[in-house]
Amino acid sequence: MHVFTGVVDSPETAQRRAHEAYDEALAAHTAGREITSGQPERWTARGLRPGWELEWPAATAGPWHNPLSWTHSRGDFAL
């Protein structure tokens, strides 16, 4: 399982941004660069497992509820 989080307005946007973050992390890794944390409005990957192929057609997105928090945000989606 891979988890990407960020503020978006729909599951479709969550999937697109997660895919973009993964592609950027993979490109950085392939080029020998550090995977950067990006800007607040952009999603980023915290790490990358080289050789792992993500099954994007099987990806799902929905509201993220932090299991360690007493509260949760209504506008966040996780993929």
mmCIF file as gemmi writes it, N, C-alpha and C atoms, coordinates in Angstrom:
data_model
loop_
_atom_site.group_PDB
_atom_site.id
_atom_site.type_symbol
_atom_site.label_atom_id
_atom_site.label_alt_id
_atom_site.label_comp_id
_atom_site.label_asym_id
_atom_site.label_entity_id
_atom_site.label_seq_id
_atom_site.pdbx_PDB_ins_code
_atom_site.Cartn_x
_atom_site.Cartn_y
_atom_site.Cartn_z
_atom_site.occupancy
_atom_site.B_iso_or_equiv
_atom_site.pdbx_formal_charge
_atom_site.auth_seq_id
_atom_site.auth_asym_id
_atom_site.pdbx_PDB_model_num
ATOM 1 N N . MET Axp A 1 ? 0.847 -1.174 0 1 0 ? 1 A 1
ATOM 2 C CA . MET Axp A 1 ? 0 0 0 1 0 ? 1 A 1
ATOM 3 C C . MET Axp A 1 ? 0.895 1.24 0 1 0 ? 1 A 1
ATOM 4 N N . HIS Axp A 2 ? 0.507 2.214 -0.764 1 0 ? 2 A 1
ATOM 5 C CA . HIS Axp A 2 ? 1.172 3.51 -0.798 1 0 ? 2 A 1
ATOM 6 C C . HIS Axp A 2 ? 0.121 4.549 -0.447 1 0 ? 2 A 1
ATOM 7 N N . VAL Axp A 3 ? 0.495 5.534 0.356 1 0 ? 3 A 1
ATOM 8 C CA . VAL Axp A 3 ? -0.438 6.577 0.755 1 0 ? 3 A 1
ATOM 9 C C . VAL Axp A 3 ? 0.124 7.921 0.328 1 0 ? 3 A 1
ATOM 10 N N . PHE Axp A 4 ? -0.685 8.685 -0.379 1 0 ? 4 A 1
ATOM 11 C CA . PHE Axp A 4 ? -0.369 10.056 -0.762 1 0 ? 4 A 1
ATOM 12 C C . PHE Axp A 4 ? -1.464 10.915 -0.155 1 0 ? 4 A 1
ATOM 13 N N . THR Axp A 5 ? -1.118 12.039 0.445 1 0 ? 5 A 1
ATOM 14 C CA . THR Axp A 5 ? -2.146 12.911 1.018 1 0 ? 5 A 1
ATOM 15 C C . THR Axp A 5 ? -1.928 14.353 0.605 1 0 ? 5 A 1
ATOM 16 N N . GLY Axp A 6 ? -3.004 15.103 0.602 1 0 ? 6 A 1
ATOM 17 C CA . GLY Axp A 6 ? -2.956 16.522 0.285 1 0 ? 6 A 1
ATOM 18 C C . GLY Axp A 6 ? -4.368 17.053 0.157 1 0 ? 6 A 1
ATOM 19 N N . VAL Axp A 7 ? -4.483 18.338 0.14 1 0 ? 7 A 1
ATOM 20 C CA . VAL Axp A 7 ? -5.79 18.981 0.035 1 0 ? 7 A 1
ATOM 21 C C . VAL Axp A 7 ? -6.173 19.086 -1.434 1 0 ? 7 A 1
ATOM 22 N N . VAL Axp A 8 ? -7.337 18.548 -1.768 1 0 ? 8 A 1
ATOM 23 C CA . VAL Axp A 8 ? -7.888 18.616 -3.126 1 0 ? 8 A 1
ATOM 24 C C . VAL Axp A 8 ? -9.404 18.69 -3.035 1 0 ? 8 A 1
ATOM 25 N N . ASP Axp A 9 ? -10.034 18.864 -4.191 1 0 ? 9 A 1
ATOM 26 C CA . ASP Axp A 9 ? -11.482 18.993 -4.198 1 0 ? 9 A 1
ATOM 27 C C . ASP Axp A 9 ? -12.216 17.754 -4.693 1 0 ? 9 A 1
ATOM 28 N N . SER Axp A 10 ? -11.48 16.72 -5.132 1 0 ? 10 A 1
ATOM 29 C CA . SER Axp A 10 ? -12.151 15.522 -5.639 1 0 ? 10 A 1
ATOM 30 C C . SER Axp A 10 ? -11.197 14.337 -5.655 1 0 ? 10 A 1
ATOM 31 N N . PRO Axp A 11 ? -11.743 13.131 -5.674 1 0 ? 11 A 1
ATOM 32 C CA . PRO Axp A 11 ? -10.894 11.939 -5.796 1 0 ? 11 A 1
ATOM 33 C C . PRO Axp A 11 ? -10.097 11.926 -7.102 1 0 ? 11 A 1
ATOM 34 N N . GLU Axp A 12 ? -10.667 12.452 -8.167 1 0 ? 12 A 1
ATOM 35 C CA . GLU Axp A 12 ? -9.959 12.494 -9.45 1 0 ? 12 A 1
ATOM 36 C C . GLU Axp A 12 ? -8.712 13.374 -9.362 1 0 ? 12 A 1
ATOM 37 N N . THR Axp A 13 ? -8.851 14.519 -8.698 1 0 ? 13 A 1
ATOM 38 C CA . THR Axp A 13 ? -7.704 15.406 -8.514 1 0 ? 13 A 1
ATOM 39 C C . THR Axp A 13 ? -6.672 14.741 -7.613 1 0 ? 13 A 1
ATOM 40 N N . ALA Axp A 14 ? -7.114 14.019 -6.601 1 0 ? 14 A 1
ATOM 41 C CA . ALA Axp A 14 ? -6.195 13.303 -5.712 1 0 ? 14 A 1
ATOM 42 C C . ALA Axp A 14 ? -5.378 12.289 -6.502 1 0 ? 14 A 1
ATOM 43 N N . GLN Axp A 15 ? -6.025 11.54 -7.374 1 0 ? 15 A 1
ATOM 44 C CA . GLN Axp A 15 ? -5.307 10.547 -8.167 1 0 ? 15 A 1
ATOM 45 C C . GLN Axp A 15 ? -4.306 11.214 -9.1 1 0 ? 15 A 1
ATOM 46 N N . ARG Axp A 16 ? -4.699 12.294 -9.721 1 0 ? 16 A 1
ATOM 47 C CA . ARG Axp A 16 ? -3.793 12.994 -10.634 1 0 ? 16 A 1
ATOM 48 C C . ARG Axp A 16 ? -2.578 13.535 -9.887 1 0 ? 16 A 1
ATOM 49 N N . ARG Axp A 17 ? -2.811 14.173 -8.744 1 0 ? 17 A 1
ATOM 50 C CA . ARG Axp A 17 ? -1.696 14.753 -7.984 1 0 ? 17 A 1
ATOM 51 C C . ARG Axp A 17 ? -0.783 13.674 -7.402 1 0 ? 17 A 1
ATOM 52 N N . ALA Axp A 18 ? -1.348 12.57 -6.973 1 0 ? 18 A 1
ATOM 53 C CA . ALA Axp A 18 ? -0.522 11.467 -6.467 1 0 ? 18 A 1
ATOM 54 C C . ALA Axp A 18 ? 0.36 10.913 -7.581 1 0 ? 18 A 1
ATOM 55 N N . HIS Axp A 19 ? -0.209 10.747 -8.758 1 0 ? 19 A 1
ATOM 56 C CA . HIS Axp A 19 ? 0.553 10.233 -9.899 1 0 ? 19 A 1
ATOM 57 C C . HIS Axp A 19 ? 1.675 11.214 -10.267 1 0 ? 19 A 1
ATOM 58 N N . GLU Axp A 20 ? 1.37 12.499 -10.261 1 0 ? 20 A 1
ATOM 59 C CA . GLU Axp A 20 ? 2.385 13.518 -10.554 1 0 ? 20 A 1
ATOM 60 C C . GLU Axp A 20 ? 3.515 13.478 -9.52 1 0 ? 20 A 1
ATOM 61 N N . ALA Axp A 21 ? 3.166 13.345 -8.242 1 0 ? 21 A 1
ATOM 62 C CA . ALA Axp A 21 ? 4.179 13.296 -7.183 1 0 ? 21 A 1
ATOM 63 C C . ALA Axp A 21 ? 5.071 12.076 -7.358 1 0 ? 21 A 1
ATOM 64 N N . TYR Axp A 22 ? 4.469 10.953 -7.683 1 0 ? 22 A 1
ATOM 65 C CA . TYR Axp A 22 ? 5.238 9.729 -7.904 1 0 ? 22 A 1
ATOM 66 C C . TYR Axp A 22 ? 6.168 9.892 -9.106 1 0 ? 22 A 1
ATOM 67 N N . ASP Axp A 23 ? 5.638 10.411 -10.209 1 0 ? 23 A 1
ATOM 68 C CA . ASP Axp A 23 ? 6.456 10.598 -11.413 1 0 ? 23 A 1
ATOM 69 C C . ASP Axp A 23 ? 7.633 11.53 -11.14 1 0 ? 23 A 1
ATOM 70 N N . GLU Axp A 24 ? 7.41 12.603 -10.385 1 0 ? 24 A 1
ATOM 71 C CA . GLU Axp A 24 ? 8.486 13.539 -10.057 1 0 ? 24 A 1
ATOM 72 C C . GLU Axp A 24 ? 9.534 12.884 -9.167 1 0 ? 24 A 1
ATOM 73 N N . ALA Axp A 25 ? 9.102 12.093 -8.195 1 0 ? 25 A 1
ATOM 74 C CA . ALA Axp A 25 ? 10.042 11.404 -7.31 1 0 ? 25 A 1
ATOM 75 C C . ALA Axp A 25 ? 10.866 10.386 -8.097 1 0 ? 25 A 1
ATOM 76 N N . LEU Axp A 26 ? 10.215 9.658 -8.984 1 0 ? 26 A 1
ATOM 77 C CA . LEU Axp A 26 ? 10.92 8.672 -9.798 1 0 ? 26 A 1
ATOM 78 C C . LEU Axp A 26 ? 11.938 9.345 -10.711 1 0 ? 26 A 1
ATOM 79 N N . ALA Axp A 27 ? 11.573 10.467 -11.314 1 0 ? 27 A 1
ATOM 80 C CA . ALA Axp A 27 ? 12.494 11.194 -12.194 1 0 ? 27 A 1
ATOM 81 C C . ALA Axp A 27 ? 13.697 11.697 -11.403 1 0 ? 27 A 1
ATOM 82 N N . ALA Axp A 28 ? 13.47 12.227 -10.201 1 0 ? 28 A 1
ATOM 83 C CA . ALA Axp A 28 ? 14.576 12.705 -9.367 1 0 ? 28 A 1
ATOM 84 C C . ALA Axp A 28 ? 15.498 11.55 -9.001 1 0 ? 28 A 1
ATOM 85 N N . HIS Axp A 29 ? 14.914 10.446 -8.578 1 0 ? 29 A 1
ATOM 86 C CA . HIS Axp A 29 ? 15.71 9.277 -8.198 1 0 ? 29 A 1
ATOM 87 C C . HIS Axp A 29 ? 16.527 8.757 -9.38 1 0 ? 29 A 1
ATOM 88 N N . THR Axp A 30 ? 15.909 8.658 -10.529 1 0 ? 30 A 1
ATOM 89 C CA . THR Axp A 30 ? 16.571 8.166 -11.732 1 0 ? 30 A 1
ATOM 90 C C . THR Axp A 30 ? 17.74 9.065 -12.121 1 0 ? 30 A 1
ATOM 91 N N . ALA Axp A 31 ? 17.581 10.366 -11.912 1 0 ? 31 A 1
ATOM 92 C CA . ALA Axp A 31 ? 18.634 11.333 -12.249 1 0 ? 31 A 1
ATOM 93 C C . ALA Axp A 31 ? 19.681 11.465 -11.142 1 0 ? 31 A 1
ATOM 94 N N . GLY Axp A 32 ? 19.503 10.726 -10.045 1 0 ? 32 A 1
ATOM 95 C CA . GLY Axp A 32 ? 20.465 10.79 -8.954 1 0 ? 32 A 1
ATOM 96 C C . GLY Axp A 32 ? 20.288 11.989 -8.049 1 0 ? 32 A 1
ATOM 97 N N . ARG Axp A 33 ? 19.128 12.646 -8.148 1 0 ? 33 A 1
ATOM 98 C CA . ARG Axp A 33 ? 18.854 13.81 -7.304 1 0 ? 33 A 1
ATOM 99 C C . ARG Axp A 33 ? 18.041 13.392 -6.084 1 0 ? 33 A 1
ATOM 100 N N . GLU Axp A 34 ? 18.082 14.244 -5.065 1 0 ? 34 A 1
ATOM 101 C CA . GLU Axp A 34 ? 17.285 14.029 -3.864 1 0 ? 34 A 1
ATOM 102 C C . GLU Axp A 34 ? 15.81 14.266 -4.189 1 0 ? 34 A 1
ATOM 103 N N . ILE Axp A 35 ? 14.952 13.492 -3.577 1 0 ? 35 A 1
ATOM 104 C CA . ILE Axp A 35 ? 13.507 13.709 -3.722 1 0 ? 35 A 1
ATOM 105 C C . ILE Axp A 35 ? 13.15 14.855 -2.791 1 0 ? 35 A 1
ATOM 106 N N . THR Axp A 36 ? 12.731 15.97 -3.362 1 0 ? 36 A 1
ATOM 107 C CA . THR Axp A 36 ? 12.479 17.176 -2.566 1 0 ? 36 A 1
ATOM 108 C C . THR Axp A 36 ? 11.065 17.178 -1.999 1 0 ? 36 A 1
ATOM 109 N N . SER Axp A 37 ? 10.884 18.007 -0.98 1 0 ? 37 A 1
ATOM 110 C CA . SER Axp A 37 ? 9.57 18.087 -0.326 1 0 ? 37 A 1
ATOM 111 C C . SER Axp A 37 ? 8.607 19.003 -1.052 1 0 ? 37 A 1
ATOM 112 N N . GLY Axp A 38 ? 9.086 19.789 -2.012 1 0 ? 38 A 1
ATOM 113 C CA . GLY Axp A 38 ? 8.192 20.621 -2.806 1 0 ? 38 A 1
ATOM 114 C C . GLY Axp A 38 ? 7.626 21.813 -2.071 1 0 ? 38 A 1
ATOM 115 N N . GLN Axp A 39 ? 6.592 22.394 -2.645 1 0 ? 39 A 1
ATOM 116 C CA . GLN Axp A 39 ? 5.92 23.54 -2.069 1 0 ? 39 A 1
ATOM 117 C C . GLN Axp A 39 ? 4.628 23.087 -1.394 1 0 ? 39 A 1
ATOM 118 N N . PRO Axp A 40 ? 4.079 23.915 -0.503 1 0 ? 40 A 1
ATOM 119 C CA . PRO Axp A 40 ? 2.875 23.518 0.234 1 0 ? 40 A 1
ATOM 120 C C . PRO Axp A 40 ? 1.685 23.136 -0.653 1 0 ? 40 A 1
ATOM 121 N N . GLU Axp A 41 ? 1.54 23.765 -1.808 1 0 ? 41 A 1
ATOM 122 C CA . GLU Axp A 41 ? 0.372 23.476 -2.649 1 0 ? 41 A 1
ATOM 123 C C . GLU Axp A 41 ? 0.564 22.243 -3.536 1 0 ? 41 A 1
ATOM 124 N N . ARG Axp A 42 ? 1.767 21.665 -3.517 1 0 ? 42 A 1
ATOM 125 C CA . ARG Axp A 42 ? 2.054 20.494 -4.352 1 0 ? 42 A 1
ATOM 126 C C . ARG Axp A 42 ? 2.211 19.252 -3.483 1 0 ? 42 A 1
ATOM 127 N N . TRP Axp A 43 ? 1.825 18.132 -4.023 1 0 ? 43 A 1
ATOM 128 C CA . TRP Axp A 43 ? 2.028 16.863 -3.348 1 0 ? 43 A 1
ATOM 129 C C . TRP Axp A 43 ? 3.434 16.378 -3.65 1 0 ? 43 A 1
ATOM 130 N N . THR Axp A 44 ? 4.027 15.664 -2.72 1 0 ? 44 A 1
ATOM 131 C CA . THR Axp A 44 ? 5.352 15.093 -2.92 1 0 ? 44 A 1
ATOM 132 C C . THR Axp A 44 ? 5.387 13.686 -2.339 1 0 ? 44 A 1
ATOM 133 N N . ALA Axp A 45 ? 6.39 12.938 -2.729 1 0 ? 45 A 1
ATOM 134 C CA . ALA Axp A 45 ? 6.591 11.6 -2.18 1 0 ? 45 A 1
ATOM 135 C C . ALA Axp A 45 ? 7.637 11.694 -1.081 1 0 ? 45 A 1
ATOM 136 N N . ARG Axp A 46 ? 7.447 10.973 -0.005 1 0 ? 46 A 1
ATOM 137 C CA . ARG Axp A 46 ? 8.41 10.953 1.097 1 0 ? 46 A 1
ATOM 138 C C . ARG Axp A 46 ? 9.548 9.987 0.804 1 0 ? 46 A 1
ATOM 139 N N . GLY Axp A 47 ? 9.298 9.038 -0.046 1 0 ? 47 A 1
ATOM 140 C CA . GLY Axp A 47 ? 10.298 8.037 -0.367 1 0 ? 47 A 1
ATOM 141 C C . GLY Axp A 47 ? 9.89 7.303 -1.623 1 0 ? 47 A 1
ATOM 142 N N . LEU Axp A 48 ? 10.758 6.434 -2.052 1 0 ? 48 A 1
ATOM 143 C CA . LEU Axp A 48 ? 10.498 5.703 -3.293 1 0 ? 48 A 1
ATOM 144 C C . LEU Axp A 48 ? 11.145 4.338 -3.167 1 0 ? 48 A 1
ATOM 145 N N . ARG Axp A 49 ? 10.462 3.323 -3.603 1 0 ? 49 A 1
ATOM 146 C CA . ARG Axp A 49 ? 11.033 1.983 -3.613 1 0 ? 49 A 1
ATOM 147 C C . ARG Axp A 49 ? 11.323 1.61 -5.057 1 0 ? 49 A 1
ATOM 148 N N . PRO Axp A 50 ? 12.583 1.764 -5.464 1 0 ? 50 A 1
ATOM 149 C CA . PRO Axp A 50 ? 12.94 1.447 -6.848 1 0 ? 50 A 1
ATOM 150 C C . PRO Axp A 50 ? 12.534 0.015 -7.204 1 0 ? 50 A 1
ATOM 151 N N . GLY Axp A 51 ? 11.985 -0.129 -8.394 1 0 ? 51 A 1
ATOM 152 C CA . GLY Axp A 51 ? 11.553 -1.443 -8.858 1 0 ? 51 A 1
ATOM 153 C C . GLY Axp A 51 ? 10.094 -1.758 -8.561 1 0 ? 51 A 1
ATOM 154 N N . TRP Axp A 52 ? 9.487 -1.02 -7.676 1 0 ? 52 A 1
ATOM 155 C CA . TRP Axp A 52 ? 8.073 -1.253 -7.38 1 0 ? 52 A 1
ATOM 156 C C . TRP Axp A 52 ? 7.244 -0.541 -8.432 1 0 ? 52 A 1
ATOM 157 N N . GLU Axp A 53 ? 6.355 -1.244 -9.043 1 0 ? 53 A 1
ATOM 158 C CA . GLU Axp A 53 ? 5.446 -0.667 -10.029 1 0 ? 53 A 1
ATOM 159 C C . GLU Axp A 53 ? 4.088 -0.46 -9.371 1 0 ? 53 A 1
ATOM 160 N N . LEU Axp A 54 ? 3.611 0.761 -9.372 1 0 ? 54 A 1
ATOM 161 C CA . LEU Axp A 54 ? 2.293 1.041 -8.787 1 0 ? 54 A 1
ATOM 162 C C . LEU Axp A 54 ? 1.202 0.697 -9.788 1 0 ? 54 A 1
ATOM 163 N N . GLU Axp A 55 ? 0.117 0.173 -9.304 1 0 ? 55 A 1
ATOM 164 C CA . GLU Axp A 55 ? -1.021 -0.203 -10.152 1 0 ? 55 A 1
ATOM 165 C C . GLU Axp A 55 ? -2.021 0.949 -10.174 1 0 ? 55 A 1
ATOM 166 N N . TRP Axp A 56 ? -1.724 1.966 -10.968 1 0 ? 56 A 1
ATOM 167 C CA . TRP Axp A 56 ? -2.561 3.166 -11.002 1 0 ? 56 A 1
ATOM 168 C C . TRP Axp A 56 ? -4.006 2.875 -11.383 1 0 ? 56 A 1
ATOM 169 N N . PRO Axp A 57 ? -4.306 1.956 -12.306 1 0 ? 57 A 1
ATOM 170 C CA . PRO Axp A 57 ? -5.722 1.693 -12.613 1 0 ? 57 A 1
ATOM 171 C C . PRO Axp A 57 ? -6.499 1.15 -11.407 1 0 ? 57 A 1
ATOM 172 N N . ALA Axp A 58 ? -5.817 0.537 -10.464 1 0 ? 58 A 1
ATOM 173 C CA . ALA Axp A 58 ? -6.487 -0.014 -9.287 1 0 ? 58 A 1
ATOM 174 C C . ALA Axp A 58 ? -6.539 0.979 -8.125 1 0 ? 58 A 1
ATOM 175 N N . ALA Axp A 59 ? -5.953 2.161 -8.298 1 0 ? 59 A 1
ATOM 176 C CA . ALA Axp A 59 ? -5.895 3.146 -7.215 1 0 ? 59 A 1
ATOM 177 C C . ALA Axp A 59 ? -7.28 3.682 -6.887 1 0 ? 59 A 1
ATOM 178 N N . THR Axp A 60 ? -7.496 3.937 -5.615 1 0 ? 60 A 1
ATOM 179 C CA . THR Axp A 60 ? -8.748 4.536 -5.153 1 0 ? 60 A 1
ATOM 180 C C . THR Axp A 60 ? -8.41 5.749 -4.297 1 0 ? 60 A 1
ATOM 181 N N . ALA Axp A 61 ? -9.343 6.658 -4.179 1 0 ? 61 A 1
ATOM 182 C CA . ALA Axp A 61 ? -9.138 7.855 -3.364 1 0 ? 61 A 1
ATOM 183 C C . ALA Axp A 61 ? -10.392 8.118 -2.548 1 0 ? 61 A 1
ATOM 184 N N . GLY Axp A 62 ? -10.206 8.651 -1.372 1 0 ? 62 A 1
ATOM 185 C CA . GLY Axp A 62 ? -11.323 8.992 -0.51 1 0 ? 62 A 1
ATOM 186 C C . GLY Axp A 62 ? -10.85 9.89 0.608 1 0 ? 62 A 1
ATOM 187 N N . PRO Axp A 63 ? -11.753 10.354 1.44 1 0 ? 63 A 1
ATOM 188 C CA . PRO Axp A 63 ? -11.379 11.251 2.537 1 0 ? 63 A 1
ATOM 189 C C . PRO Axp A 63 ? -10.355 10.584 3.457 1 0 ? 63 A 1
ATOM 190 N N . TRP Axp A 64 ? -9.387 11.357 3.858 1 0 ? 64 A 1
ATOM 191 C CA . TRP Axp A 64 ? -8.347 10.863 4.763 1 0 ? 64 A 1
ATOM 192 C C . TRP Axp A 64 ? -8.74 11.173 6.191 1 0 ? 64 A 1
ATOM 193 N N . HIS Axp A 65 ? -8.695 10.158 7.019 1 0 ? 65 A 1
ATOM 194 C CA . HIS Axp A 65 ? -8.946 10.323 8.447 1 0 ? 65 A 1
ATOM 195 C C . HIS Axp A 65 ? -7.727 9.782 9.176 1 0 ? 65 A 1
ATOM 196 N N . ASN Axp A 66 ? -6.974 10.67 9.782 1 0 ? 66 A 1
ATOM 197 C CA . ASN Axp A 66 ? -5.771 10.277 10.492 1 0 ? 66 A 1
ATOM 198 C C . ASN Axp A 66 ? -6.163 9.426 11.694 1 0 ? 66 A 1
ATOM 199 N N . PRO Axp A 67 ? -5.748 8.173 11.734 1 0 ? 67 A 1
ATOM 200 C CA . PRO Axp A 67 ? -6.132 7.308 12.859 1 0 ? 67 A 1
ATOM 201 C C . PRO Axp A 67 ? -5.501 7.728 14.178 1 0 ? 67 A 1
ATOM 202 N N . LEU Axp A 68 ? -4.505 8.601 14.145 1 0 ? 68 A 1
ATOM 203 C CA . LEU Axp A 68 ? -3.834 9.048 15.367 1 0 ? 68 A 1
ATOM 204 C C . LEU Axp A 68 ? -4.343 10.399 15.854 1 0 ? 68 A 1
ATOM 205 N N . SER Axp A 69 ? -5.35 10.945 15.164 1 0 ? 69 A 1
ATOM 206 C CA . SER Axp A 69 ? -5.849 12.269 15.502 1 0 ? 69 A 1
ATOM 207 C C . SER Axp A 69 ? -7.265 12.19 16.053 1 0 ? 69 A 1
ATOM 208 N N . TRP Axp A 70 ? -7.575 13.106 16.949 1 0 ? 70 A 1
ATOM 209 C CA . TRP Axp A 70 ? -8.937 13.196 17.486 1 0 ? 70 A 1
ATOM 210 C C . TRP Axp A 70 ? -9.866 13.919 16.523 1 0 ? 70 A 1
ATOM 211 N N . THR Axp A 71 ? -9.279 14.693 15.62 1 0 ? 71 A 1
ATOM 212 C CA . THR Axp A 71 ? -10.069 15.435 14.649 1 0 ? 71 A 1
ATOM 213 C C . THR Axp A 71 ? -9.599 15.057 13.252 1 0 ? 71 A 1
ATOM 214 N N . HIS Axp A 72 ? -10.366 15.439 12.259 1 0 ? 72 A 1
ATOM 215 C CA . HIS Axp A 72 ? -9.951 15.208 10.874 1 0 ? 72 A 1
ATOM 216 C C . HIS Axp A 72 ? -10.471 16.33 10.007 1 0 ? 72 A 1
ATOM 217 N N . SER Axp A 73 ? -9.789 16.512 8.885 1 0 ? 73 A 1
ATOM 218 C CA . SER Axp A 73 ? -10.16 17.57 7.942 1 0 ? 73 A 1
ATOM 219 C C . SER Axp A 73 ? -11.143 17.018 6.926 1 0 ? 73 A 1
ATOM 220 N N . ARG Axp A 74 ? -12.131 17.756 6.553 1 0 ? 74 A 1
ATOM 221 C CA . ARG Axp A 74 ? -13.131 17.319 5.59 1 0 ? 74 A 1
ATOM 222 C C . ARG Axp A 74 ? -12.68 17.487 4.151 1 0 ? 74 A 1
ATOM 223 N N . GLY Axp A 75 ? -11.61 18.269 3.875 1 0 ? 75 A 1
ATOM 224 C CA . GLY Axp A 75 ? -11.211 18.557 2.503 1 0 ? 75 A 1
ATOM 225 C C . GLY Axp A 75 ? -10.03 17.743 2.004 1 0 ? 75 A 1
ATOM 226 N N . ASP Axp A 76 ? -9.521 16.791 2.805 1 0 ? 76 A 1
ATOM 227 C CA . ASP Axp A 76 ? -8.358 16.041 2.387 1 0 ? 76 A 1
ATOM 228 C C . ASP Axp A 76 ? -8.782 14.708 1.776 1 0 ? 76 A 1
ATOM 229 N N . PHE Axp A 77 ? -8.044 14.304 0.772 1 0 ? 77 A 1
ATOM 230 C CA . PHE Axp A 77 ? -8.267 13.006 0.158 1 0 ? 77 A 1
ATOM 231 C C . PHE Axp A 77 ? -6.962 12.239 0.21 1 0 ? 77 A 1
ATOM 232 N N . ALA Axp A 78 ? -7.04 10.945 0.348 1 0 ? 78 A 1
ATOM 233 C CA . ALA Axp A 78 ? -5.854 10.094 0.343 1 0 ? 78 A 1
ATOM 234 C C . ALA Axp A 78 ? -5.986 9.125 -0.81 1 0 ? 78 A 1
ATOM 235 N N . LEU Axp A 79 ? -4.881 8.813 -1.419 1 0 ? 79 A 1
ATOM 236 C CA . LEU Axp A 79 ? -4.88 7.851 -2.514 1 0 ? 79 A 1
ATOM 237 C C . LEU Axp A 79 ? -4.033 6.678 -2.106 1 0 ? 79 A 1
